[in-house]
Amino acid sequence: MTTSFATRPLLTLIAAAMLALPGAPLNAQVNLPALGDSVSQDLDVSAERQLGERYMRQIRLDPAVVQDPLLQEYMATIFEPLIAGSRKLGHIGEDIQTRFAWESFLVEDKSVNAFALPGGYIGTHLGLIAMTVSRDELASVLAHEISHVTQRHIARRIAGDSKNSMIAIAGLLLGVLAATRGNIDLANAGIVGGQAAATQMSLNFSRDMEREADRVGFNVLVEAGFAGSGMVSMFERMEQAYHLMDNGAFPYLRSHPLTSERIGDARTRLALEPFARPRGLAEHALMAARARALMDPRVDAWKVLENYDAGARNIRESGGYEQLGARYAAALASIKLRNFDRAEATLRSAEVTLQLINPSPSETVAARRQLTYLRAELAQARGRAMEGTAALDTLAGEKSRPMLMQRVGLALVADAGAPALRDAADALQTHVSLQPRDSFAWAQLALVWQKLGQPLRAVRAQAEVYAAAGDLNGAIDRMSSGLRQSRRPDADQVEASVIEARLRALTYERQSMLGEMFPGRYIPPDARLPD
C-alpha cells in the first residue's frame, strides 16, 4: 500500500529543513535550498510559484488527491469563470497572470475545508462540496481563496513571519493536508499536531486579510456571474453548522474564523447588488451527492448512504433537489458496494425525481447528463460494456474529458480483443499529446496498453504519470526501467527509441531545474531533486 506524504513524521520535515541550510554539500541527493532569506525578506512572484510547485509535486501523487473526471470538470466550470472575473477586475495583473499556476485540485476528505497555496494552487475538500446547496455557495469559498492569492496574502504572511523557525516554514505546506484530514490514525496524533501547529503559525491570515479577501472575493463572485447571495448563505450555513457540531469537522473555520462583522459586511454588500436567483441547482445537487459518496471510501459509510434517500425530505418540502441528490448518492454507494440491482432501482427513482422537479430546459439537460454518466458507471461496474456505451451514445456528439475517460473505463471491462480497447488507446494517445500534464489519462493509457499486451508502452505511460505530476525523479526511474526492458530481443524497437529520447529529455529537465536551484554549482548527471 502506498504511504501518503500526509502521514510522514514531522521528524522527516525537520531533517529536510536542517539539510537545506546554506553551504550543504551538493551530491547525488540534492536537498531543498534554504528558505530563510527569501521568505523573511521578500517572497517575489517567481519564488512563490516555485515554492508552490515544489510541494505540489508531492501533493499530486498523494492518494488523497481526487482523480474524478466529473467532479474535476464541474469544479472547472466554477473555478475558471472566477479566474476570468478576477482578471477582468484587474486583481490578476501581468506579474501573476502567466507566472502563477491557477490550478484547482480536490482532496478526498469529509471535513469542510478549502485552502490556498503559494503560486495559485487552490485545494478543496470533498466535504465542502457535499455541504453546499448551490454552485454559488461553493463559488463564494473559491472566490475568497483566490483572493488570498491575488492579494498576495500568502507571500505577505510568510514574508512577515520571520520570527517563525525555518522548520515551521519547511513544514508549512507538507502539513496542509495532514493538518486537516480527519481520518489519520490515532498513532499519528502527535505528528499531525506538530504539522498543524506549523501550518497555523504560517497560514492563518490576519483579520484585515480576511476582510480584504471577503470584499475582493465578493466582487469576483458577482463579476463571474454567480449570485452574491451565495457568500451570505455560505457564511450563515457554516456558522450554524459550526455552533451545532463543533467536532473538528470544520477546519476551514479554524483558519478562517467567522465573525458577526464579516457576516454583516457580506449582507451589506449583497443589499447593494441586483437580486440574482441561484442557477444550476439540480446539477449541483448531483455533484454534491457525488462528493458525499466519494469523500469517505469506507464500507460503513457507503452502507449509510445506501439509505440516505429514505431520510431526505419529500419533494414538496424540499423542492426536490434534496431528494434528487440523496437518490444519486444512494445509487453511487450501491455501485461501490456492488449491490447492482439496488443501484439500478435507486437510479431509476432519481430519474423520476428529476422529471417531477422539472427545472428549466438547460438545467434538465445538465442533470440528465450526470445521471447518464452514473448509468454508464453502473454498467462498467457490472462488466456490461455494451450497455454502458449505449447509454453514453445518447449524449450525441459530446466530446469531453469525462466522456473519454468513461469510454476508456468501459473498454477496459470489455474483451481483450474488442475494437473498443484499441479505439481507447488511440483516443487517449491523442489526448495526452495535447494535454501532457493529465496524469490520470496517462494512468488509464498504461492500463489499456497492459491489456493490449504492450508492456513497454505501458511502462512509458506509467513514467509519464510521474512526469505529468512533476515528479521527475519518479519519471526518470520508471523510464530507466523501461529502457532496460527495451534491450530484450523481442522488444518494440520503435518504442525503445521513444523511451530513450524521453529519458534524455527528462534528465536534461531535471538538471536544468537543479541548476536554477543551485546556480554556479556542478550538477552531477544522477543528481536528484528533493523528495
C-alpha positions in Angstrom: 0.0 0.0 0.0 1.3 3.4 -0.9 2.1 5.7 2.0 0.6 9.1 1.9 3.0 12.0 2.2 0.5 13.5 4.6 1.4 10.9 7.2 5.1 11.3 7.1 6.6 12.0 10.5 7.4 15.6 11.4 11.0 14.5 12.0 11.3 14.0 8.3 10.3 17.6 7.7 12.8 18.8 10.4 15.6 16.8 8.8 14.7 18.2 5.4 14.8 21.7 6.8 18.1 21.2 8.5 19.7 19.7 5.4 18.6 22.7 3.5 20.9 25.1 5.3 23.2 27.2 3.1 26.5 25.5 2.3 25.3 22.0 2.4 27.4 19.9 0.1 25.8 19.1 -3.3 25.9 15.4 -4.2 23.7 12.9 -5.9 20.9 13.8 -3.5 20.2 17.5 -3.8 18.3 18.9 -0.9 16.0 21.9 -0.5 17.6 25.3 -0.6 17.3 27.5 2.5 14.0 29.4 2.6 15.1 31.8 5.3 16.5 34.7 3.4 13.9 34.8 0.6 11.0 34.2 2.9 11.9 36.6 5.7 12.7 39.5 3.3 10.6 39.2 0.2 8.8 36.3 -1.5 8.6 37.5 -5.1 6.2 36.1 -7.7 8.7 33.7 -9.2 9.8 32.4 -5.8 6.2 31.9 -4.7 5.4 29.9 -7.8 8.5 27.8 -7.3 7.6 27.2 -3.7 4.1 26.1 -4.5 5.2 23.9 -7.4 7.8 22.2 -5.2 5.2 20.9 -2.8 2.5 20.3 -5.5 4.9 17.7 -6.9 4.3 15.7 -3.8 0.6 16.6 -3.4 -0.3 15.5 -6.9 0.9 11.9 -6.2 -0.8 11.7 -2.9 -3.7 9.2 -2.7 -5.9 11.8 -1.1 -5.9 13.9 -4.3 -9.2 13.0 -6.1 -9.0 12.0 -9.8 -12.7 12.0 -10.7 -13.3 13.4 -14.1 -16.9 14.5 -13.4 -16.1 16.4 -10.2 -13.0 17.9 -11.8 -15.0 19.1 -14.8 -17.7 20.6 -12.5 -15.1 22.4 -10.4 -13.5 23.8 -13.6 -16.9 25.3 -14.6 -16.8 27.3 -11.3 -13.1 27.9 -10.9 -12.3 29.2 -14.5 -15.1 31.9 -14.5 -13.8 33.1 -11.1 -10.3 33.4 -12.5 -11.6 35.2 -15.6 -13.6 37.6 -13.4 -10.6 38.3 -11.2 -8.6 39.2 -14.3 -11.4 41.4 -15.6 -11.4 43.3 -12.3 -7.7 43.8 -12.5 -6.8 41.6 -9.5 -4.7 39.3 -11.6 -2.1 41.6 -13.1 0.6 40.9 -15.6 3.1 39.9 -12.9 1.0 36.9 -11.7 -1.2 36.2 -14.7 1.3 34.0 -16.6 3.6 33.1 -13.7 1.1 31.6 -11.4 -0.5 28.2 -12.0 -4.1 28.9 -11.3 -4.8 25.2 -10.6 -7.7 23.7 -8.6 -7.5 20.3 -7.1 -9.7 18.1 -4.9 -8.9 16.3 -1.7 -10.7 13.1 -0.5 -11.7 14.3 2.9 -15.1 14.6 4.6 -14.2 17.7 6.6 -15.4 21.1 5.4 -12.3 22.9 4.2 -10.5 24.7 1.4 -7.1 26.3 1.2 -4.8 28.4 -1.0 -1.2 27.5 -1.6 1.6 29.7 -3.0 1.6 30.2 -6.7 -2.2 30.0 -7.3 -3.0 26.4 -6.2 -6.4 26.0 -4.6 -7.4 22.8 -2.8 -11.0 21.9 -1.9 -12.1 19.1 0.3 -15.0 17.0 -0.9 -16.7 17.6 2.4 -17.0 21.3 1.5 -18.7 20.4 -1.8 -21.0 18.0 -0.1 -22.4 20.5 2.4 -23.2 23.2 -0.2 -26.7 23.5 -1.7 -25.8 25.7 -4.7 -22.9 26.3 -7.0 -23.0 30.0 -5.8 -22.1 28.9 -2.3 -19.2 26.8 -3.5 -18.0 29.6 -5.8 -18.0 32.0 -2.9 -15.5 29.9 -1.0 -13.3 29.6 -4.1 -13.5 33.3 -4.8 -12.4 34.0 -1.2 -9.4 31.7 -1.6 -8.5 33.0 -5.0 -8.5 36.5 -3.5 -6.0 35.4 -0.8 -3.7 34.6 -3.8 -4.3 37.6 -5.9 -3.8 40.0 -2.9 -0.5 38.2 -2.2 -1.7 37.3 1.4 0.3 34.1 1.4 3.6 35.9 0.4 2.9 38.7 2.8 2.1 36.4 5.7 5.3 34.3 5.1 7.5 37.3 4.5 6.3 39.0 7.6 6.7 35.9 9.7 10.5 36.0 10.0 10.2 35.1 13.7 8.9 31.7 12.8 11.5 29.0 12.7 12.7 27.6 9.4 11.4 24.2 10.5 7.8 25.7 10.7 8.2 27.1 7.2 9.6 23.9 5.8 6.6 22.0 7.4 4.2 24.6 6.2 2.9 23.1 3.0 3.7 19.5 3.6 1.4 19.6 6.7 -1.5 21.3 4.9 -3.4 18.0 4.1 -2.3 16.2 7.2 -3.4 19.0 9.5 -6.9 19.0 8.1 -7.6 15.3 7.3 -9.9 13.6 9.8 -9.0 10.0 9.0 -5.5 9.8 10.3 -4.7 7.0 12.8 -4.6 7.9 16.5 -0.9 6.9 16.5 -0.2 9.8 14.3 -1.9 12.4 16.5 1.3 13.9 17.8 2.7 14.1 14.2 -0.5 15.8 13.0 -0.4 18.2 15.9 3.1 19.3 15.1 2.2 19.8 11.5 -1.0 21.6 12.3 0.9 24.0 14.6 3.3 24.9 11.9 0.5 25.4 9.4 -1.5 27.5 11.7 1.5 29.7 12.6 2.3 30.4 8.9 -1.0 30.2 7.0 -3.6 31.8 9.4 -4.4 35.2 7.9 -5.0 38.3 9.9 -8.5 39.7 10.3 -7.6 42.5 7.9 -6.6 39.9 5.3 -9.8 38.0 5.8 -11.9 41.1 5.4 -10.0 42.0 2.2 -10.5 38.5 0.8 -14.2 38.8 1.6 -14.5 42.1 -0.1 -12.4 41.2 -3.2 -13.9 37.7 -3.3 -17.5 39.1 -3.3 -16.7 41.3 -6.3 -15.1 38.4 -8.1 -18.1 36.2 -7.4 -20.5 38.7 -8.9 -18.3 39.5 -11.8 -18.0 35.8 -12.7 -21.8 35.6 -13.0 -22.6 33.9 -9.7 -25.2 35.1 -7.2 -23.8 37.2 -4.4 -26.3 35.6 -2.1 -24.1 32.5 -2.2 -21.5 34.1 0.0 -24.0 35.2 2.6 -25.8 31.8 2.7 -22.5 30.0 2.9 -21.4 32.1 5.8 -24.7 31.5 7.6 -24.7 27.8 6.9 -21.2 27.3 8.1 -21.7 29.4 11.3 -24.9 27.5 12.2 -23.3 24.1 11.5 -20.2 25.0 13.4 -22.1 26.0 16.5 -24.3 22.9 16.4 -21.5 20.5 15.7 -18.1 21.7 16.9 -16.3 18.4 16.5 -13.4 19.4 14.3 -15.3 18.8 11.1 -14.9 22.5 10.1 -11.2 23.2 9.9 -12.0 26.0 7.5 -13.4 28.0 10.3 -10.3 27.5 12.4 -8.1 29.1 9.8 -10.9 31.5 8.5 -12.8 32.4 11.7 -16.3 33.8 11.0 -17.3 36.9 13.0 -20.6 38.8 13.1 -18.8 41.7 11.5 -17.8 39.6 8.4 -21.3 38.2 8.0 -22.8 41.7 8.4 -20.4 43.1 5.8 -21.4 40.3 3.3 -25.1 41.1 3.9 -24.5 44.8 3.3 -22.6 44.1 0.0 -25.5 41.8 -1.1 -28.0 44.6 -0.5 -26.2 46.8 -2.9 -26.3 44.2 -5.7 -29.2 43.4 -8.0 -31.0 40.2 -7.0 -29.8 37.1 -8.8 -31.5 33.8 -8.5 -29.3 30.7 -7.9 -28.9 28.6 -11.0 -28.0 25.0 -11.8 -29.5 23.7 -8.5 -30.3 20.2 -10.0 -26.8 19.6 -11.3 -25.2 20.9 -8.2 -27.3 18.6 -6.0 -26.0 15.7 -8.0 -22.4 16.8 -7.8 -22.6 17.5 -4.1 -24.1 14.0 -3.7 -21.2 12.6 -5.7 -18.7 14.3 -3.4 -20.6 12.9 -0.4 -20.2 9.4 -1.7 -16.5 9.7 -2.6 -15.3 11.7 0.4 -15.4 8.7 2.8 -14.5 5.4 1.0 -15.3 3.1 3.9 -17.8 0.3 3.5 -19.7 1.5 6.6 -20.0 5.0 5.2 -21.4 3.6 1.9 -23.9 1.4 3.8 -25.3 4.5 5.5 -25.5 6.4 2.2 -27.5 3.5 0.6 -30.4 4.5 2.9 -29.7 8.2 2.6 -32.7 8.9 0.3 -35.0 7.5 3.0 -34.1 10.3 5.4 -34.4 13.1 2.9 -37.4 15.4 2.9 -40.0 14.7 0.3 -40.2 16.6 -3.0 -42.9 19.0 -1.8 -41.0 20.1 1.3 -37.5 20.4 -0.2 -38.3 21.4 -3.8 -37.0 18.1 -4.9 -33.3 18.9 -5.0 -32.5 17.3 -1.7 -34.3 14.1 -2.7 -32.6 14.1 -6.1 -29.2 14.4 -4.5 -30.0 11.8 -1.9 -31.0 9.2 -4.5 -27.9 9.9 -6.6 -25.7 9.4 -3.5 -27.6 6.2 -2.6 -27.2 4.8 -6.1 -23.5 5.5 -6.3 -23.0 4.0 -2.8 -24.8 0.8 -4.0 -22.5 0.7 -7.0 -19.5 0.9 -4.8 -20.9 -1.9 -2.6 -21.7 -3.9 -5.8 -25.4 -4.0 -4.9 -26.2 -3.6 -8.5 -30.0 -4.3 -8.5 -30.5 -1.8 -5.7 -28.3 0.8 -7.6 -30.5 0.3 -10.7 -33.7 0.8 -8.8 -32.4 3.9 -7.0 -31.1 5.4 -10.2 -34.5 5.0 -11.8 -36.1 6.8 -8.9 -33.6 9.6 -9.3 -34.6 9.9 -12.9 -38.2 10.1 -11.9 -37.4 12.7 -9.3 -35.8 14.9 -11.9 -38.9 14.7 -14.0 -41.1 15.7 -11.1 -38.8 18.7 -10.2 -39.0 19.8 -13.9 -36.3 22.5 -13.8 -35.5 24.8 -16.7 -34.7 23.0 -20.0 -30.9 23.8 -19.8 -30.8 22.6 -16.2 -32.7 19.5 -17.1 -30.2 18.7 -19.8 -27.2 19.2 -17.4 -28.8 17.0 -14.7 -29.8 14.2 -17.2 -26.2 14.2 -18.4 -24.9 13.5 -14.9 -27.5 10.7 -14.4 -26.5 9.2 -17.8 -22.8 9.1 -16.7 -23.9 7.3 -13.5 -25.8 4.8 -15.5 -22.6 4.2 -17.6 -20.7 3.9 -14.3 -23.1 1.2 -13.1 -22.7 -0.7 -16.4 -18.9 -0.6 -16.1 -19.1 -1.9 -12.5 -21.3 -4.8 -13.8 -18.9 -5.5 -16.7 -21.6 -4.7 -19.2 -19.5 -2.6 -21.6 -22.1 -2.5 -24.4 -24.8 -1.4 -22.1 -22.7 1.5 -20.8 -21.7 2.5 -24.3 -25.3 2.6 -25.4 -26.1 5.0 -22.5 -23.2 7.3 -23.5 -24.3 7.3 -27.1 -27.5 9.1 -26.0 -25.2 12.1 -25.3 -24.8 12.6 -29.1 -21.8 14.5 -30.2 -20.3 15.2 -26.8 -16.5 15.3 -26.8 -15.3 15.9 -23.3 -12.7 14.6 -20.9 -15.4 12.7 -18.8 -16.8 11.2 -21.9 -13.3 10.0 -23.0 -12.5 8.6 -19.5 -15.8 6.8 -19.2 -15.5 5.2 -22.6 -12.0 4.1 -21.6 -13.3 2.6 -18.4 -15.9 0.7 -20.4 -13.3 -0.5 -22.9 -11.2 -1.9 -20.0 -14.0 -4.2 -18.9 -14.6 -5.4 -22.5 -12.9 -8.4 -24.0 -9.2 -8.0 -24.6 -9.7 -8.3 -28.4 -12.5 -5.8 -28.6 -12.1 -2.9 -31.1 -13.2 -0.5 -28.3 -9.9 -1.2 -26.5 -7.7 -0.2 -29.5 -10.0 2.8 -30.0 -9.5 3.8 -26.4 -5.7 3.6 -26.8 -5.8 5.8 -29.9 -8.1 8.4 -28.3 -6.0 8.5 -25.1 -2.8 8.9 -27.1 -4.3 11.8 -29.0 -5.5 13.4 -25.7 -2.2 13.1 -23.9 -0.3 14.6 -26.9 -2.5 17.7 -26.4 -2.7 17.5 -22.6 0.7 16.0 -21.5 0.1 17.1 -17.9 -3.0 14.9 -17.5 -1.6 12.3 -15.1 -4.9 10.4 -14.8 -5.1 10.0 -18.6 -1.6 8.6 -18.7 -2.5 6.1 -15.9 -5.5 5.0 -17.9 -3.4 4.6 -21.0 -1.0 2.4 -19.1 -3.8 0.1 -18.1 -5.0 0.0 -21.8 -1.5 -0.9 -23.1 -1.2 -3.6 -20.5 -4.5 -5.2 -21.6 -3.4 -4.9 -25.2 -0.2 -6.8 -24.4 2.1 -3.8 -24.9 4.3 -3.9 -21.7 6.9 -1.4 -23.0 4.3 1.2 -23.9 2.6 0.6 -20.5 5.9 1.3 -18.7 6.4 4.5 -20.6 2.9 5.6 -19.8 3.5 4.9 -16.1 6.6 7.0 -16.3 4.6 9.8 -17.9 2.2 9.7 -14.9 5.1 10.8 -12.7 6.3 13.4 -15.2 2.8 14.9 -15.5 2.7 15.3 -11.7 6.1 17.0 -11.7 7.9 14.1 -10.1 10.9 14.0 -12.3 12.8 11.5 -10.1 10.0 9.0 -10.3 9.6 9.6 -14.1 13.3 9.0 -14.7 13.4 5.9 -12.5 10.4 4.4 -14.4 11.7 5.4 -17.8 15.1 3.9 -16.9 13.3 0.6 -16.1 11.6 0.8 -19.5 14.9 1.3 -21.2 16.3 -1.8 -19.5 13.3 -3.8 -20.7 13.7 -2.5 -24.2 17.0 -4.3 -24.5 15.2 -7.6 -24.7 15.3 -9.3 -28.2 11.5 -9.2 -28.6 11.1 -5.6 -27.5 9.5 -3.0 -29.8 12.5 -1.0 -31.0 10.4 2.0 -32.1 9.0 2.3 -28.6 12.5 1.8 -27.2 13.8 4.8 -29.2 11.0 6.9 -27.9 11.8 5.9 -24.3 15.4 6.7 -24.8 14.6 10.1 -26.2 12.2 10.9 -23.3 14.7 9.7 -20.8 17.3 12.2 -22.1 14.7 15.0 -22.1 13.6 14.3 -18.6 17.2 14.1 -17.3 18.0 17.4 -19.0 14.9 19.0 -17.5 15.9 17.8 -14.0 19.4 19.1 -14.4 18.1 22.4 -15.6 15.8 22.7 -12.6 18.6 21.9 -10.2 20.8 24.4 -12.0 18.2 27.1 -11.3 18.0 26.0 -7.6 21.8 25.9 -7.2 23.3 28.4 -9.6 27.0 28.1 -10.1 27.3 24.6 -8.7 28.2 21.5 -10.6 25.2 19.2 -11.1 26.1 15.5 -11.4 24.1 13.6 -14.1 22.5 11.4 -11.4 21.6 14.3 -9.0 18.1 14.0 -7.7 15.5 16.6 -6.9 14.5 16.7 -3.2 11.8 14.2 -2.4 
